[in-house]
Amino acid sequence: MALAARRRKDSMDTEEIEQSPRDLLKYEREYIERDYRYIAGVDEVGRGCLFGDVVAAAVILPEGLVLEGVDDSKKLSAKKRDLLYDVIMEQALAVSVGYVDARTIDEINIKQAARLAMKKAVLGLTIAADFLLVDAEHVDVPVPQLAIIKGDANSQSIAAASIVAKVNRDRLCEGEWEAKYPEYGIAIHKGYATKLHREQLAALGPTPMHRRSFLKNMEVVQQTLF
């Protein structure tokens, strides 16, 4: 009887753990308790695209603010991202976005370009961050920081930065970049390597905004996808 009861209790404990919500403010609280005041979440989007800028955002949220529904931007619908973007922009103490174009990506490689976009975002904050929570990267600034694996799913500040970066890049794809190169379907695929995008590249060739370093193996990839 005692063993059966214990097994029931263990089962209940496991169920409670599985159902408990993620603590997206765990890292923020930890560093606030260490006397850091302005903690910025930092993330980037567009790393794997064939076209356009890599875009990063840095976001400083008020201490203790809980943003319902905030998560990794890739897990959210476009409508949900847009709604949360408005809330973040309204509630944040400071928001900054950094851009690095395709030519620079080709010159310094995508990893360094993503880091540069993050650096631009951090340096553009109207309130200087005294600690950074970064999605699995290091930002080349003299600010204490913590790289968090899957940070956009484990830190509210990083998730907010992910949403801001994603919405800004998507709006460029749907607006300015689509208008500039309407034949390529940028508004649809957002610069990623979809079948439509590769078909248009094969038919029309790359634009000045395509990442030439990403297209070197285009012929091999085309044979795989077409």
N, C-alpha and C positions, 0 to 999 in steps of 0.2 A: 504493500500500500504506500509505504513511504517513498519507494522508488518511483512508482507511478505518479505520485503527487509531485515529486521533484521534476519528472519529465514534463508534466503539464506546466509547471512553473517555468522551466527552461524554454518551453515552446512559447509561452506568453512573453517572456523577456525578449526572445528573438523577434517576435511579431512586433512588439513595441519599438524595438530598435529599427526595424525595417520601415515602419510607418512614420517614425519621427522625422520632421522636416530637417533639411540641411541647414546648418548654421552658417549663413553667408556673411555674418559679421564677426566670425571668430578671429580672423587675422586683424581686422580693424580694431577690435577691442584689445587684443594683445598688445598692439603697438601704441594705442592710446594710453594704456596702463603704464607704458614705458616713457610717457611724457611727450610723445609725438603729437602734434596738434593738427597738422594738415597732411592727411594721408591721401595720396593720389593713386587711383587704379589706372593701369596703363595696358592697352591692348592694341593689336593691329588687325586689319583685314586686307584681303586681296593678295596674299603671299603667293597663292597658286595660280593666279590668273595669267593668261597670255597677253592681256591688253590692259593698259591704263596704269594709274598710280597705285602704289601700296599706300594705305591710309591708316594712320594711328590716331588714337585719342587718349587724352589724360583727363580724368574726372576726379574732383575733390567734392565729396558729399559731406553734409553736416553730420556731426557726431551723433550716433544713435538713430539716424533716419532709417526707416525700413521701407523699401520700395517693393510693394507687392507685385509679384509676377516677373521680377527681374531674373534673367538667366542668361546663359550663353546665347549670343544673338543667333547662332546657327540653329538653335532649337525652337526659335520663335517664328511665328508667321510675320509677314511683312506688315500687316495691319497692327499686330501686337507690338512690333518693334517701333512703329511710328507713334503709337500711343505712349509707350514708355519713353521714347526719345523726348517727347514734349514735357513729360513729367520730370525727367532728368534735367533738361535744360532750365526748367522753372525752379527746381529745388536745389540744384548743385551750387556750391560756393564758387566754383570755377570749372570751366570746361575749355579745352584747347584741342585742336585737330592739326596733325602734321601730315604733309604729303611728300612723296618722293616719286618722280616721274620715271617713265620706262627707260629713257636714255641713261639716267643715273643707275637704275637697276642693272642695266647691261654693263655699265662701267665698273660697279663695285660688288655685284652679285646680290641676290634677293635677301639673303640673311642680313648683310650689312645695310641694305636699303631699308629693311623693316626696322632695324635698330635706329637708323637715322631718322625715320619717320617718328618713332617713339621719342627720340631726343628732341625733335622739333616740337612735338606736342607738349612735352614736359616744360620746355623752355618758354613756350607760349602761354603758360598759365598766368592769369592776372594775380593769383595768390601763389607765392612760392611754396612748393611742396617740401615738407621736411622729412617725408618718408614715402617710398614708392612700393606698391604691390604690383608686380608685373607678371603677365601671363607667359611663364616659361622662357623668359629672356632677361638680358642685362641691358640697361640703358646707360649710355656713356655720358653720365652727368655725375657731379660730385655730391650725390644725395644718397643716404642709406636706402637700401632696397632689398626686397625679397622676391625671388623668382618662384612662382607657384605653378606646378604642373596642373594643367586643366584649371588654371586660375579663374577663367570666365565661368566655370561651373561651381567654384568654391569660394569666391569673394564677390560681394555685392559691388564693390568699387570697380573691380576688373570687369565684371559683367556689364556695368553701366558704361564703361569705356568701350567695350565690345559693341554695344548697341549704338553708341554715338558714332563710332568709326564706320560700322556697317551701313547705317542710315545715310551718312554723308556720302559714302562711296556709291551706294545704290542710286541716290538722287543724281549724282553726276552721270552714272550710266544711263539713267532714264531721261535725263535732260540734256545737258551740254554735250556729252560724248555721243549720245544717240543722234543729236541734231548734226553733229560734225561728220559722223560716218554712218548714215542711215542704212546703208546696204549691208552692214555686218551683223545687225540684230543685237547690238550691245545692250539695249534695254531689256532684252529677253534673257540672255545668258550671263550678263554682268561681266563679260570678259573671260569667263571660264572656258575650259576646253570641251565644249559640247560638240555634238555632231554638226549642228547648224553652223557654229562658229568656224569649225575646221573646213566645212564645205565652202563657206564664203571666203575664207583665207585661200583655199586652193583655187577658187575662181578669180579672185580679185587681187590676191597678194596682200602683204602686210601694210598697214598704215604706219605713219611715224610714231603712233602711240602703242604699237605692238612691241613686245619685249623680244628683240632679235635673239637674245641668248636662250630664250625659251623655245624658239622655233628651229633650232639647229637640227633637232631630231624629228622634225615635222614629217618627213617622208616616211620614216619608220612608224610613227604614231598613226599617221593616216592609214597605213596598210592594216593596222590593228583595228581601227575604229570604222572604217568605211566598208 
